[in-house]
Amino acid sequence: MKHFLDTQDFSRGELLRMMALIGLLKRADKQGALPPLLAGASLGMIFEEPSTRTRVSFEVAMTKLGGHALYLKPGEIHLGERENIKDTSQVISRMVDAIEARTLKNKTLLDLAANATVPVINGLTDYNHPTQVVCDVFTMLEHKLPEKELSDLRVVFIGDATNVCASLLMMCTRMGMHFTHVAPPKYQAPEAWQRIGRENCAVSGGSLTISDDPVASVRDADFIYTDLWWWVGQEAEIPERRAAFMPRYQVNLALFEAAPPHARMMHCLPASRGVEATDAVLDHPRSIIYDQSENRLHTEKAILVTFIHPRLRKPPEALRQWHAGQIHSFLSEPALESAP
């Protein structure tokens, strides 16, 4: 059994196949012809922090595919508090067909997966956000210049070394793309991430660049991407981080116009408007931030189908009829009289 925890767990071919499935399911959905591939299936959704896109996309995806999703938040289940993670994972696995988890710590997700008997899907941790970046690369394929191949695309991420930055670095280099991370030296991708990226490039033919010069970096960009400058637990660092990034690393109109005229603006959202990016750029005609958000729905559908559909039992009709007969026969029998 395989989980969806990190894009590094999958080959370029597997990721391309997943994105092809996103396209098929999106087209079917747009025409109101999406088949109920997950009829009768259930997804347990564990959230240790609030979410807009991840929660809505997974819940709606399950509904559209004929299944059901359960939203499980702190205070409603005993994850890691009154019950250890092993017991929670084992119990939920007996009742659902897959688990999606958004956890504050990556270790929590890994512990869930280690003890689950159904697929576990990473909905974001402090380390990475793989569902987001599969969606992002699919969105890039939709918006790239027609004459460009995936291996031609140049993605420039401007901002802190966030979990999204980590995942995008690994996904892009895995796919043979050209990825640049632009940030002040203190906030650049750590060496461990860079090592993974370089190893990916050695196989895929992509490239990885780390820079502190945003203007030079965007001059040949196809996609400019930014994200929040701080993560949960870093609130005390906000003044220092603002001082380090502002104004040089803010994606404003002047910086955006330094890129080629076909370059597209991306942000995984939520955005701190006027901080990492200005309204003029986020709402620019070449901004595709809302296309990204919509594609989370189609991406979750493809991930859910990939990991749940092959595991669903498909009994022969004769067996269904036999069980139906047994149950209806039992229900039609008179109930036993109560004892006096």
C-alpha positions as CSV (number, residue, x, y, z in Angstrom):
1,M,0.0,0.0,0.0
2,K,1.3,3.5,-0.9
3,H,0.6,6.8,0.8
4,F,0.7,10.3,-0.7
5,L,3.1,12.0,1.6
6,D,5.8,13.5,-0.6
7,T,6.3,13.9,-4.3
8,Q,9.8,12.5,-3.9
9,D,8.1,9.1,-3.3
10,F,6.9,9.1,-7.0
11,S,8.7,9.0,-10.3
12,R,8.3,11.7,-13.0
13,G,6.2,9.2,-15.0
14,E,3.9,8.6,-12.1
15,L,3.4,12.3,-11.5
16,L,2.7,12.9,-15.2
17,R,0.1,10.2,-15.1
18,M,-1.5,11.8,-12.1
19,M,-1.7,15.1,-13.9
20,A,-3.2,13.5,-16.9
21,L,-5.9,12.1,-14.7
22,I,-6.5,15.6,-13.2
23,G,-7.2,16.8,-16.8
24,L,-9.6,13.9,-17.5
25,L,-11.5,14.4,-14.3
26,K,-11.6,18.2,-14.7
27,R,-13.0,17.9,-18.3
28,A,-15.6,15.4,-17.2
29,D,-16.6,17.6,-14.2
30,K,-17.0,20.7,-16.4
31,Q,-19.4,18.8,-18.6
32,G,-21.4,17.4,-15.7
33,A,-20.3,13.9,-16.6
34,L,-18.0,12.9,-13.8
35,P,-18.4,9.2,-13.0
36,P,-19.0,8.2,-9.4
37,L,-15.7,6.4,-9.1
38,L,-15.7,6.4,-5.3
39,A,-19.3,5.5,-4.7
40,G,-19.7,4.3,-1.1
41,A,-16.2,5.3,-0.1
42,S,-15.3,7.5,2.9
43,L,-12.4,9.9,3.6
44,G,-11.4,10.8,7.2
45,M,-10.0,14.4,7.1
46,I,-7.8,15.3,10.1
47,F,-7.1,19.0,10.5
48,E,-4.8,20.3,13.3
49,E,-5.2,23.9,11.9
50,P,-7.9,25.7,9.9
51,S,-8.0,25.4,6.1
52,T,-10.0,26.9,3.2
53,R,-8.8,25.3,0.0
54,T,-7.6,21.9,1.4
55,R,-10.8,21.3,3.4
56,V,-13.2,22.4,0.7
57,S,-11.4,20.7,-2.2
58,F,-11.2,17.3,-0.5
59,E,-14.7,17.4,0.9
60,V,-16.3,18.5,-2.4
61,A,-14.1,16.1,-4.4
62,M,-15.4,13.1,-2.4
63,T,-19.0,14.2,-2.9
64,K,-18.6,14.7,-6.6
65,L,-17.0,11.2,-6.9
66,G,-19.9,9.6,-5.0
67,G,-18.2,9.3,-1.7
68,H,-18.3,10.9,1.7
69,A,-15.9,13.0,3.8
70,L,-15.7,13.5,7.5
71,Y,-14.1,16.7,8.9
72,L,-12.2,15.8,12.1
73,K,-10.6,18.7,14.0
74,P,-8.9,19.0,17.4
75,G,-11.4,18.7,20.2
76,E,-13.5,16.3,18.2
77,I,-11.0,13.4,18.2
78,H,-8.3,12.4,20.6
79,L,-5.3,12.6,18.3
80,G,-2.1,12.5,20.3
81,E,-3.8,13.6,23.5
82,R,-6.2,11.2,25.2
83,E,-5.3,8.6,22.6
84,N,-2.0,8.0,21.0
85,I,-1.5,8.4,17.3
86,K,-1.2,4.7,16.7
87,D,-4.6,3.9,18.2
88,T,-6.3,6.8,16.4
89,S,-4.7,5.7,13.1
90,Q,-5.6,2.1,13.5
91,V,-9.2,2.8,14.6
92,I,-10.0,5.3,11.8
93,S,-8.4,3.0,9.3
94,R,-11.1,0.3,10.2
95,M,-13.9,2.8,9.3
96,V,-12.7,4.8,6.2
97,D,-11.1,4.1,2.9
98,A,-8.4,6.8,3.2
99,I,-7.1,9.5,5.6
100,E,-6.2,13.0,4.7
101,A,-4.3,14.9,7.3
102,R,-3.1,18.5,7.8
103,T,-0.8,18.4,10.7
104,L,1.4,21.0,12.4
105,K,4.4,18.7,12.5
106,N,5.5,16.4,9.7
107,K,6.3,13.7,12.3
108,T,2.6,13.5,13.2
109,L,1.8,12.7,9.6
110,L,4.5,10.1,9.3
111,D,3.3,8.4,12.5
112,L,-0.3,8.3,11.2
113,A,1.0,6.8,7.9
114,A,3.2,4.2,9.7
115,N,0.2,2.9,11.6
116,A,-2.6,3.3,9.1
117,T,-4.0,0.3,7.1
118,V,-5.5,2.7,4.4
119,P,-3.7,5.3,2.3
120,V,-2.8,8.5,4.1
121,I,-2.7,11.8,2.1
122,N,-0.6,14.8,3.1
123,G,-2.8,17.9,3.3
124,L,0.1,20.0,4.5
125,T,2.7,19.8,7.3
126,D,5.4,22.2,8.5
127,Y,7.7,20.4,6.0
128,N,5.8,20.2,2.7
129,H,2.6,20.5,0.8
130,P,2.6,18.0,-2.0
131,T,-1.1,18.2,-3.1
132,Q,-0.6,22.0,-3.6
133,V,2.4,21.6,-5.9
134,V,0.9,18.8,-8.1
135,C,-1.9,21.3,-8.6
136,D,0.6,24.1,-9.3
137,V,2.5,22.2,-12.0
138,F,-0.8,21.1,-13.6
139,T,-1.9,24.7,-13.6
140,M,1.4,25.7,-15.2
141,L,0.8,23.2,-18.0
142,E,-2.6,24.8,-18.6
143,H,-1.1,28.3,-18.8
144,K,2.3,27.8,-20.4
145,L,3.1,29.1,-23.9
146,P,2.0,26.5,-26.4
147,E,5.5,26.2,-27.9
148,K,7.1,25.4,-24.6
149,E,7.5,21.9,-23.1
150,L,7.5,21.1,-19.4
151,S,11.3,20.9,-19.4
152,D,11.5,24.5,-20.8
153,L,9.6,26.1,-18.0
154,R,11.3,28.5,-15.5
155,V,9.7,28.9,-12.1
156,V,10.9,31.7,-9.8
157,F,9.8,31.4,-6.2
158,I,10.4,34.7,-4.3
159,G,10.1,34.6,-0.5
160,D,10.8,32.5,2.6
161,A,11.7,28.9,2.5
162,T,8.2,27.7,3.3
163,N,6.7,24.3,3.1
164,V,5.3,25.2,-0.3
165,C,8.7,26.4,-1.4
166,A,10.2,23.0,-0.4
167,S,7.6,21.0,-2.2
168,L,7.7,23.2,-5.3
169,L,11.5,23.0,-5.4
170,M,11.4,19.2,-5.3
171,M,8.4,18.8,-7.7
172,C,9.9,21.2,-10.3
173,T,13.4,19.6,-10.3
174,R,11.7,16.1,-10.3
175,M,9.9,17.1,-13.5
176,G,12.9,18.4,-15.3
177,M,11.9,22.1,-14.9
178,H,14.1,25.0,-14.0
179,F,13.5,26.3,-10.4
180,T,15.0,29.4,-8.8
181,H,14.5,30.3,-5.1
182,V,15.0,34.0,-4.4
183,A,15.4,35.2,-0.8
184,P,17.8,37.0,1.6
185,P,20.5,34.5,2.4
186,K,19.1,33.7,5.9
187,Y,15.8,32.6,4.4
188,Q,17.0,30.6,1.4
189,A,16.3,26.9,0.9
190,P,18.4,24.9,3.4
191,E,21.2,22.7,2.1
192,A,19.2,19.5,2.7
193,W,16.5,20.7,0.2
194,Q,19.1,21.9,-2.3
195,R,20.7,18.5,-2.1
196,I,17.4,16.7,-3.0
197,G,16.9,19.2,-5.8
198,R,20.3,18.7,-7.3
199,E,19.9,14.9,-7.2
200,N,16.6,15.3,-9.0
201,C,18.2,17.5,-11.6
202,A,20.9,15.0,-12.2
203,V,18.2,12.5,-13.3
204,S,15.6,14.9,-14.9
205,G,17.8,17.4,-16.6
206,G,16.3,20.3,-14.7
207,S,18.1,23.0,-12.9
208,L,18.2,24.6,-9.4
209,T,19.3,28.1,-8.7
210,I,19.5,29.9,-5.4
211,S,19.7,33.7,-5.6
212,D,19.2,36.9,-3.6
213,D,18.5,39.0,-6.7
214,P,14.8,39.1,-7.6
215,V,15.1,41.4,-10.6
216,A,17.7,39.4,-12.4
217,S,15.9,36.1,-11.5
218,V,12.6,37.1,-13.1
219,R,14.0,38.3,-16.4
220,D,13.4,34.9,-18.1
221,A,10.6,33.6,-15.8
222,D,7.6,31.8,-17.1
223,F,6.0,31.7,-13.6
224,I,6.6,33.9,-10.6
225,Y,5.4,32.4,-7.3
226,T,5.3,33.8,-3.8
227,D,3.9,32.7,-0.4
228,L,3.6,34.0,3.2
229,W,6.8,35.2,4.8
230,W,6.2,33.4,8.1
231,W,4.6,30.1,9.3
232,V,2.7,29.0,12.4
233,G,5.0,29.5,15.5
234,Q,7.1,32.2,13.8
235,E,4.9,35.1,14.9
236,A,7.6,36.5,17.1
237,E,9.9,36.8,14.1
238,I,7.4,38.9,12.0
239,P,9.2,42.3,12.5
240,E,12.6,40.8,11.7
241,R,11.2,39.0,8.6
242,R,9.4,42.0,7.3
243,A,12.6,44.1,7.6
244,A,14.5,41.4,5.7
245,F,12.1,41.0,2.9
246,M,10.5,44.4,2.5
247,P,10.6,46.0,0.0
248,R,13.1,44.2,-2.2
249,Y,11.4,40.8,-2.2
250,Q,7.9,42.0,-2.4
251,V,6.3,41.0,-5.7
252,N,5.0,44.4,-6.8
253,L,4.2,45.7,-10.3
254,A,7.7,47.0,-10.9
255,L,9.2,43.6,-10.2
256,F,6.4,41.8,-12.2
257,E,7.0,44.0,-15.2
258,A,10.7,43.1,-15.2
259,A,9.6,39.6,-16.2
260,P,8.7,38.6,-19.8
261,P,5.3,39.7,-21.0
262,H,4.0,36.1,-20.9
263,A,5.0,35.5,-17.3
264,R,2.2,34.4,-14.9
265,M,1.7,35.3,-11.2
266,M,1.1,32.5,-8.8
267,H,0.3,32.3,-5.0
268,C,-1.1,29.2,-3.2
269,L,-3.2,31.5,-0.9
270,P,-4.0,32.7,1.7
271,A,-2.1,35.9,0.9
272,S,-1.1,38.8,3.0
273,R,-2.0,41.4,0.4
274,G,0.3,44.3,0.4
275,V,3.0,42.2,2.1
276,E,4.6,39.5,0.0
277,A,2.6,40.7,-3.0
278,T,0.6,43.7,-3.9
279,D,-3.0,43.9,-5.1
280,A,-1.8,45.2,-8.5
281,V,0.0,41.9,-9.1
282,L,-2.4,39.5,-7.4
283,D,-5.3,40.9,-9.4
284,H,-3.3,41.4,-12.6
285,P,-4.7,40.0,-15.8
286,R,-1.8,37.5,-15.9
287,S,-2.4,36.4,-12.3
288,I,-3.6,32.8,-12.1
289,I,-4.1,32.5,-8.4
290,Y,-7.8,31.6,-8.6
291,D,-7.1,29.0,-11.4
292,Q,-4.7,27.5,-8.9
293,S,-7.3,27.4,-6.2
294,E,-9.9,25.8,-8.4
295,N,-7.4,23.2,-9.6
296,R,-7.0,22.1,-6.0
297,L,-10.5,20.5,-6.4
298,H,-9.5,18.6,-9.6
299,T,-6.2,17.6,-8.1
300,E,-7.8,16.2,-5.0
301,K,-10.2,14.2,-7.2
302,A,-7.2,12.6,-9.1
303,I,-5.3,11.9,-5.9
304,L,-8.3,10.3,-4.2
305,V,-9.1,8.2,-7.3
306,T,-5.5,7.1,-7.6
307,F,-5.3,5.9,-4.0
308,I,-8.8,4.7,-3.2
309,H,-10.4,3.4,-6.4
310,P,-8.0,0.4,-6.9
311,R,-8.7,-0.7,-3.3
312,L,-12.5,-0.6,-3.5
313,R,-14.1,-4.1,-3.5
314,K,-16.0,-4.8,-6.7
315,P,-18.0,-8.0,-5.9
316,P,-19.9,-9.8,-8.7
317,E,-23.5,-8.9,-9.1
318,A,-24.5,-12.4,-8.1
319,L,-22.8,-12.0,-4.7
320,R,-24.6,-8.6,-4.2
321,Q,-27.9,-10.3,-5.0
322,W,-27.2,-13.2,-2.6
323,H,-26.5,-10.9,0.3
324,A,-29.5,-8.7,-0.5
325,G,-31.7,-11.8,-0.4
326,Q,-30.2,-12.9,2.9
327,I,-30.8,-9.5,4.5
328,H,-34.3,-8.9,3.1
329,S,-35.3,-12.4,4.2
330,F,-34.1,-11.7,7.7
331,L,-35.9,-8.4,7.8
332,S,-39.1,-9.9,6.6
333,E,-39.2,-12.5,9.4
334,P,-41.4,-11.6,12.4
335,A,-39.5,-10.1,15.3
336,L,-39.2,-12.2,18.4
337,E,-41.7,-11.3,21.1
338,S,-40.3,-9.6,24.1
339,A,-39.9,-11.6,27.3
340,P,-42.6,-11.0,29.9
